[in-house]
Amino acid sequence: MTEENITRLMIEDKEYILIGTAHVSKQSAEQVKEVIEQEQPDSVCVELDKQRYDSVMNGSNWRDMDIFQVIKQKKATLLLMNLAISSFQKRMAKQFGVKPGQEMIQGIESAEEVGAELVLADRNIQITFSRIWGSMGMKGKMMLLTQVFAGVFSRETITEEELEKMKSQDAIDSVLNEFSETFPSLKRPLIDERDQYLAQKIKTAPGEKVVAVLGAAHVPGITKEIQREHDLDKLTKLPPKSKAPKIIGWSIPVIVIGLILYTFLTNPTAGWQQILSWLLWNGGISAIGVIIAFGHPLAVLTALVAAPFTSLNPFLAAGWFAGFVQAWVKKPHVSDFETLSDDVHSVKGFWDNKVTRILLVIVLANLGSSLGTIVGGADIIRVFLNNL
């Protein structure tokens, strides 16, 4: 058995065998099977939480998704990001003829075959996303979204040899260094905290011999963190919500309405100019977002009408209204949910599938409304200053 990508640790008479894998590598899945069969461990830890375990074992169950509930619960952007990341991984997996997460599936199956206890060792993905999102400013969020979707729509391929090189610790360390330089606020919740969480779960796994199936990026960190004790409750605590968005959200309508009322008192013509500017910029750019998403004309009209008013209420968003209309007029069929995981492999599929088109309508309408608020607000200030 080759020891490449395997790290062995002995801590207080307990043996830990860490297998560093690439999530779309056929060789990784084969090595997981070989190691577990040969080592006959008491426990097998896999880098999954309950949600991803269900997804890996049972599929994503897209047909059970209620698109209207997704809109109501304000999860459109999160779902679109999940689909984008899934698309990138599935496309790589398709290139190498291996099921995404095959090495994790192999770990689960092999654990059952040898009678080892299965431990789902990763932190809940929603908590990780919340801690990532909460640690980023607006600029960082926009950069992250841009890079995620750029990766999805890239047609670049890599060789199996390049994939295997990604599993070497030196290569991983260099990637993480580059990653932390680009998004320094992401490395802690995405890598460091999960290293600590995974290390503690692996450390407390039952038995005297534990095999852990991990993404290679986590192995160096876990090797260090497993020597320490970590508070899992602290690592799963959701970050406190910032008051800044609420303050900004209420400041915008107060400033906009205040400037327009003041201008009306001094120059009604200029006041009407401000109102027209707000309506056209805010509604117009939001409507353009829906058009880019190939939304239905009624959804375009909804964004055009709703955006100027939703921008004055922090509890509302133009995309929700446009999304509801899009979902009502072009309600997805069962076939759209069944083909969702395949359709997100391409730009065309993202726009053609009725489910992702609704999500695009919501996200792009909201982005358009936000941009319209900035442009329209700036024009209101310009007119106000010209009339002082």
N, C-alpha and C positions, 0 to 999 in steps of 0.2 A: 504494500500500500504506500503510495507516494505521500510524503509529509508536507508537500507544497500546499500553501494556504491553510495549514493547520497549526494552531497554537495550543500547546499543552501547559497547564498550570497545576501546581499542587499547593493547596492552602489548607492547613490543619487536617492532614490525612484525607482530604477530599480532592478528587481529580476532576479537572475541568478541561474539556476538549472543544476549542472554538474553531469552527469551520468558516473561513471567510469566503463568501460566494459573490458571484455576479448574478443579479436577479433574472437575467435572461440567458444564462449560460447552460448549455447541455452538459458540459463537463462538470459544472458545479453540482447538478442534480445527481449525476453518476457518482461523484465523490461522496456526497451525503449518504447515499445508499450503502456504499462500500464501508465507510467509517462506522456507521451505526451497526451494520451487520457484524463487523469484526470486533468492535468494542463492547457490544452488549451492555449499554449504559442503563442506569436505574431511571434516569430522566432524560428527555429530549426537549430542549428549549428552542422555540422558533421565533423569529423576529416578526410576530404578528400580534395584533390585539383581537378582541372578539369580533369586532366589526369586519376587519379585513380577513379574519379566519372564515367567517360566514361567506364573504364574497369569493374567496379562493375556492372553498369547498362546494358552494352551491351556485356559483355564478353571481352576477350583480343584481338579479331579480328586477331588472328594469321594468318588466311588464306590470309589476305591482306598484310602481311609482305613480303618485297622484300629482300631476304637474301643477294643479291649482293650489295644492298644499305647499308645494315648493315655493310658489310665488308668495303665498300668504305668510310663510315662515321666513321670508327674506333670505332664502338659501340659493338663489339663482346663480350668483357670482361664485359661491363656494362649489356648487355642483359643476359649473362650467370649468372651473380650475381642476377639479377632480377628474373630469372627463379629458381635459387637455393633457394632464400628466399621465393618465391611463393610456391615452392614445400613443404617446411617445414610447412608453414601455412596451405596449402591445405590438407596435410597428417593428421595434427591434427584435421582439420575440418571434414575430412572423418571419423576419429575415433569417433567423437561425433555426427555424423549425422547432421551437420549444414553447410550451405554454408559459405565459407570464407567471412568475412565482413557482415554477416547477420544482425548484430546489426546496421550497417550503412545503409543498405538497408531498415531495419525497420524504422529507423529514417527518411529517405527520404519519404517512403510511408506514415508514420503517419503524417508527416508535411503536405503532400498534403491532407490527409483525414480531418485534422482539420483546413485547410486553413491558416497554418502558412507559413511564408516566409522561404525558404531554403537558408542557408548560407554555402558555401564551405569554411571552416575556416582554412584549412591547407596550408602550403607553398608548392609550386611546388616541386615534388619529385626530379626532375633533379637538381634543385638548391641545395636541401639538400644533394644529393649525391656529387655534385661538391664541396660543402663546407666541407663535410666529407673527401673526397679524398684529397682535397688541404691542409687539416690540419694534414695529416699523413705523416710520413717518410716512406722510403722503407720497413723497418722492420715492422712497424705497418700495412702497406698494406698487406704484406705477411701473418702476423698473422691473420688479419681480414678475408682474403680469405680462409685461412685454417680453421678457426672456422666456417665460413658460410657453407662451404661444409661438414665439419664434422657434423654439425647439420642436414644438408639435408640427409646425408646417415646413420644417426643414426636410429636404429630401436626401440629406447626407447619410451615407451608410458607413459602417465600420466593419473591419474584418474580425473573424473569430480570434485571431492572434492578438489584435488590439484589445479585444474584450478581455482576454485572459490577462493581458498586461495590466489592465485596470485593477486587477485583484492583488497586485503586489503592493506591499505596504508603502514602499517609496513613492510609487505612482499615486496612491491614494492620499498620502500626506501632502504631496504637491498640489493635488486637486483641491483638497480642503483648505490649504493655505490661500490658493487663488480665490476659492469660494468665499472665505472669510474676509478677504480684501474687498471683494465686490459688494457683498452684503454682510458686513460685520455683525449686525444685529440678529441675523438669521442663524449664525453658527451655534450660538448657545442653545436656543430651544430645539433646533433641528438635529444637531449632532451631540453637543456636550451633555445636555440634559437627558437625552435618550440613552447616551452611553451610561450615565449614572443609573437610570431606571432599569435598563437591560442588565447591567452588572449586578444590581441588587436582586433582581428576579432570578438570575442565573445562580447567584451565590446561595440563595435560599431554596433552590430547587431540591426536592427530596432525593435521598440516596447518596452513595459514596462516589459514584461516577456519573458525570453530567456531560452530555454533548449539546452544544449550542450551535444552531444554524443561523448565521448572521450575514448581513451585507458586509463586504470586506472593509468598507469605510469605518465601521464601528469597532473592528477588532482592536486596533491600537488603543483607543480610548477605554474600551471595556477592560483590556489587560491591565490598565493603570487603575481604573475606578473600582475594580472588583476587590482591591486590597483595602478599600474603605467601606464605611457604613453610610447608607443614604436613606433619607426620609422620603418614602414614596408618596405620603400625603402632601408634602411640600411640593414635590415634582408634578403632582396632578392638580394642584390648585390653579383655578382660572385667574388670569390677571385682572386686576380691578379696571373697570371701564373708565377711560379718560373723560374728564369733564370738558375738554377742549372742543370736541365735535358738537356737543350740545350748546356750548357758548357761541361757537361760530354759527351753528344752525339757526339760533334765535337772533343773532346779531344781524345777519343778512336781511331778513324781512324788516326789522326795525329800521335799519339804515336806509334800505331802498324806499320803504313807504314814507319815512321821515323826509328824505330828500325830495321825493315827488310832491308831497304835501306843501313843503316850504316853497318849492319852485312854483306850484300852482298859485299860491298866495301872491307871489310877486310877478309872475308872468304865466298866465294860463296856457298860452300857446306853447311855451317851452315845456310846461307840465305834460301836455298831451303828447309832445314829442318824446318825452321820457317814457311815458306809458307805451307808446307805439314801439319804441326801441326795445323795451323789456319784453313785450309780447313777441316781436319778430325774432329777436336774437335767441331768446330762451326757447320758445316753441319751435322756431325754424331749425336750429341745430339739433334739438332732440328728435325732430321729425326726420332729419337727414340721417341720424343714427339708425332709425328704424328702416329707412330706405336701404341703407348699406347692409342691414340684416335681411333684406328681401322680405320685409314685413308686409302684411296685407294693407291695402289702402286705408281701411278703417283703423288699423293700428297706427298708421302714419298720422292720420287725422287726430286720433286720440292723443298722441304725443304732442302734436302741434297745439292742441287746446289745453291739455293738462299741465304741461311743463311750466308755463309762467306762474301758475297757481301753486303747484306742488313745491316749487323752489322757495315759496314763501312760508312753507310749513315743514319743519324738520321731521315730522312723523309720516310724511307722504313722499312718494317718488314717482316721476312720470313713467318710468319703466314698468312699474307694477300695473298701472292702468293699461298701458300699451300691451303688456304681456298677457293680461287677462283677456283683452279683446282678441289678440292673436290666437290664444288658446281656444277661445270660444268660436271664432270664425274658422280656424284651421285646426280643429281638435285632432291630436295625434291618434293614430290607430295602433292596435296591438303590434302590427308589423313594424311600426316606427320604434317601439321600445325593444322589440326583439333584435332589430338590426343596429341598435344604437352603438353597441361596443365595436362593431365593424365600421360604421359610418364615420366615427370620429377619427379614423386613420387618415383622413384627407380633408383639405380645405373644402372641397366640393361636398363631401359628406356632411361636414358641419353645417353647411348652409342648406343642404337638401333635406336632411332629416327634420321632421316637424317639431320634435322635442328640442333639439339643439337650436333650431331657428327661434323658438319661443325664448330660450335662454339668451340668445344673441340680441333679440329685440329688447328684452329687459335691460341687459347690461349696456348696450349701445345707446338706448334711449336715455338711460341715467347718465352715462358719460356725456352725451350731447347736452342734456339739461344742465349739468355741472359747468360745462364749457360755456354754454349760453348765459349762465348766471354771471360768470366772470366777465364776458364780453358786454352783456347788457348792463351789468352793474357799472362797468367802467364808463360806458356811454352816458349813463344817468349822472354819474359824477362829473363827466365832461360838460354836459349841458348845465348842471347846477353851478359849476365854477364860472361858466361863461355868462351866467345871469346874476352873478353877485354884484 
